[in-house]
Amino acid sequence: MPDGYQQAFLEIEGQEGDHLICWFNPKEYSVSKTNNWTVKSRVGASLPDVQFTGGNPRELTLELFFDAGDSPSKDVVAVCNRLLKMMEADTKLGRGKSGRPPKVTFGWGGVISFKAVAKSLAVKFTLFKANGTPLRAVATVSFVQIENALQLTSSSSDAKRQNPTTMGFAGLSSHTVRDGDSLQSIAFAVYGDATRWRTIAEANGIDDPLRLRRGAVLSIPGTAD
């Protein structure tokens, strides 16, 4: 693995294991946003009146690649079913008898996207075993923002951010490592600045930041440290 390598993930509300780790990091992803404007012509004027009538939510689109051709332990159908489940209403997440699909957050290293819901999903299977079992799939998914967006940056020092992999607050004194966690993402959640990961590493005697053991409890120095 190259230095600093981290796997992208989807944090899916209500799903067992919470994280869906991307088998391969996306080649690219796009974030878009549109605004609404009303244009009214004016008699005798060359330019119309233009009025801003509100903004639309951000949308994030990415393509995920899954290939189990070289791994007998990986199940392409199972991981794609988790994505499809993400599109379905869950009564446990709704109110009363009404359900809703889960909230989802995309993360990659110190970059954490906005809270979103899946707007569309297309899964294409492209390689199969002789018995028809899929070995390779490409999933194209589009998310639409439903909560205030975090800046898509790993070095922001603005208001304290909460990383969905941490499930905590800026005053944490400890953190239990979960799948998808990195020192950078934990620092981003606690301090609002992923570049402060060394503070956590030094406090816990971590020499290799790429080797975080799941279930390990890390001491988190206070924000004033």
Secondary structure, DSSP 8 states (H G I E B T S, - for coil): --TT----EEEETTSTTSEEE-SS--S-EEEE--EEEEEE--TT-SS-EEEEEEE---EEEEEEEEE-TT-TT--HHHHHHHHHHTTS-EEEEEETTEEE---EEEEETTEE---EEEEEEEEEEEEE-TTS-EEEEEEEEEEEE-S----S-SS--SS----TTT-S-TT-SEEE--TT--HHHHHHHHHS-GGGHHHHHHHTT-S-TT---TT-EEE---TT-
